[in-house]
Amino acid sequence: MIPAAFAYHRAVSLDDAIEALGRDEDAKLLAGGHSLIPALKLRIARPSVLVDLGRVDGLRFVRDDGDRIAIGALTRHAQVAADPVLGRDCGVIARAAALVGDPQVRHRGTIGGSVAHADPASDLPTVLVALDAELVARGPDGERTIPVSSFFTGPFMTALGPLDVLTEIRVPKVERAVYLKHTRRSQDWATVGVAAAVVDGTTRVALASMGPTPLRASAVEGALEKGAGAAEAAARSADGTEPPSDVSGSGEYRAHLAQVYVHRALEQL
């Protein structure tokens, strides 16, 4: 397929990218491009201008910030997967990044692009929801921090404004966390994904592909707080969810998978 015609702007700084977005209401940011380029080819996305962030300095890093770890939005999945700081202090992020696509995707795709794309079946957004991460965005009015609990607003929709650029992801340091997913084929999107982590002594569980956004399994968490075991808590996995039915499986199948994988994740914590 051939994309519709568009103009191209290579941003040289964050301010330049924000200014370019403001010049055209149909402008769209390009990071790694592994979600956007297929959408362009299928003409699902038809931006008038692509604003390329690839040459913007300062957005590729992993930094120890005391009790948290900061990850630059343009950090590639392969870098996230191999980073020693994440491997030591928040290994679930590194492990989830290693499950994204194939090596070609991981060496071009970025964590910020994946998060901003907001696919409800995506791996890293689900892990961030379980970790109660913070996301930093910069726009014409300056910088703001968005809690992940209010970042994902719908399928492929976020709290980012039209002129906002996601710049940083902040995650807590955790000793115990796991991410599991079921796929129809190797390297595929999650039919169901489960992230579980113990943060500040509390077990948190998040689900991929069980609703319009990555979501917390609040019924599971509530059961655990009341002393339920892994099997009993996992039986509540589908409560409050809206699993879709598509070529990867029915909603009923996804509800069953969620229970199975939540049970496995809790047993592995």
N, C-alpha and C positions, 0 to 999 in steps of 0.2 A: 504494500500500500504506500501511497505517496502523501505526505502531509500537505495541508493547505499552506499557502504562502505566508511567510512571517518575516519580520525584520529581526536582526540579531544584534545584541549589545553585550560586549564583554566588560563586565564591571571591574574596575581597578581598585575599588574600596567599598566598604559598607555604605558610606554616604552616597557614593556614585550609584550603587545598586538601588538604594531607597529613592533617590532622585529619578532614576530611570523608571521605576515602578510608578512614580507619581505622574509621569508624562503621558501615560497611556493606561486607561482603565482595563484594557484587555491584555496587559503585560503579564508574563508568568516567569517565575524563577526557575532556573536550571541548575541543579547541583550535580549529582551523579548521572541522572537521566534515565535510570533503568525502569522507572515507572512512567515518566513523562514521555519519553521517546515512543514507546509502543502506543500510548494514547494519542500522540500526534499522528502516527502512521494510520491508526484506525479512524482518525478525525473525531474521536471523542473529545479531545482537546483541540481548540482552534485559536490559540493566542495570536495577537497581532505582532507581539514582540516577545522574544525570549531574552531574559536578562541572565547571563551566565555568571555564576558565582565562583567558577573554578579557579580564577586567578586572584581572588581576594585573600590577602595575607591574614594570618592570625586566627583562622577558624578551624585549624587542624591541630588538635592537641588533646592530651589526657593529663590532667593536673591534680595532684593531691592537695585538697583544700581543708585539711584538718579532719573533721568528722565526715566530710563528703568528698566526692570525686567529681571534678568538672570535665566534661567532654565537649570539645568543639564540634559544632554542627557539621562541618565539612570533613570530619574524621571518617575515613573509609572503613567499611565493615572489616576488612582484613586487618587493618591497624587496631581496631577495637578488639578483635579476636586474639591478637598476639600481644597486646599491651601488658607489661609486667605489673603495673599498678592495679589495673582492673583484675588481672589474674589473681593477685594476692588479696585484694580487699573487696572486690565485687565480681567474683568469677562468673556469676550467672549472666551478666551483660556480655562478657567475652564468649561464653558458651553459646548464647543465643545468636550473637553475630556470626559465629562459625557455622550456624545452620541456615543462614540466609543464602538462597540461590546456589550458584556454583562459583568456582574460583574467579571466573571472569566478572561476575556480578559483584562479588565481595571486593575486588580490587578497583572497582569504579564507583559502586554505590556508596552512599554516605548515610551515617546514622541520622543526621538532620533531615535529609531527604525522605528517609523512611518514615520518620516521625511526622513530618509535615504532610506527607501523602495521606496518612491516617486511614490506611486500609484496616478494617476490623479483623482481618485474618493475619495481620503482620506480627512478626515475632517480637521485635524490640519494643514497640509501643506497649505490648502486653506486659513485658517485664517491667517497664517503667511504671505502669499502673500498679503493679504489685509492690514496687519499691517506694511508691508515693514520691516520685521524683519531682523536680522543679525544672521548668523550661524558661529560658531567658530569650526574649525577643527585643529587637531594636527597630524603631520606626522614626518618623519625622519628629515625634514628641519626646524621643529619648528611649531609654531602656526600661523594660518592665519584666517582672518575674511572674510566671503563670504556673500555679500548681497543676500537676497532671490530672487531678480529679476534675478540673474544669477545662482542660485543654481540648479534649476530643468531644465534639458537639454532635456528630452524626457521621454517616458513612462518607469518608473522604472529606470531612469538614472539621475545622479546628477553630480555636479562639483567636487565631492570628488574623489581624486586619489586612486589608489589601496592600498596604504599604509596609507591613512588618516583615522582618527577616529573622528567622530563628537562628540564634548565634551559639547557644550553649545549653547543654543538658547537665543537671546536677543530680547525682544519685548518692544515697547513703552507703557507708561501708557496712557490709553484712558478712557474717561468718557462715550462715546456713541459708542456702537458696538453691532452687532447682527450676529448670524450664524443660518441659516435655511437650512434644507435639505429635499428632498423628497426621500423616500425609498419604494421599493415594499413590504418589510416585516420589521417588527420591528427588530432593531439592525443590519440592512443590510448596505452595502455600499451605498453611495449617488448616486441615479440616476441622480440627479442634486443637488449641494450644493451651497449656496450663503453666502459669508461673506461680511459684510459692516461695515465700521468704519469711524469715524471722527477723523483724526489725524492731529494735527496742523492746525485745521480749514478747512481741505480739506476732502471731502468724498471720500473714496476709496472702491472699490467693486472688489471682486475676485470670481471666479467660479470654482467649482469642476465638473469633468466629462463632460467638454465641450471642451476638446481638449487633446493633448498628455501630457500636464502638467497642474497643477493648474495655472490659468491665471487671470490677471487683466482684468476687463471689461472696457477697455479704452474708448470705445464709450459711455458707460453709464456715466463714469466720465467726459468726455468732454461735454456731454449734460448738466450735472448738473452745470458745471462751467459756462456755457452760460445762466444759469437761468431756465433750464427746470424743470418742476415738476416731481414728482415720476413716474407717468404713462408714460409721454413722454420720460423720460430717460430710463425707463425699456423697452420700445419698441425697444431700441438699444442693448438689452442684447446679442443677438446672433451675432452681427456684429463682424467679424474678428475671430470667433471661428470655431472649427472643431468637433462638437458633434458626437460621435460614434453611430453606430447602433449595438445593441446586444440584449441579452435576457431581459435586463431591459427596453429597449425601443429604438425606432428609433431615428435618429438624429433630425428629425422634431419634435418628441415628446419632446426631450430634449430642443430644442430651445424654444418651447412653455413653458415648465416648467421654464426655466431660466427667461423668461419675467415675469411670475407669481410670482416667488419667489424673484426676484430682486425688483419688485414693493412692495411686502410685507415687505422686509427687509428695504427698504428706508422709508416706512411709519412708521416703528418701531424705526428708529433712533431718 
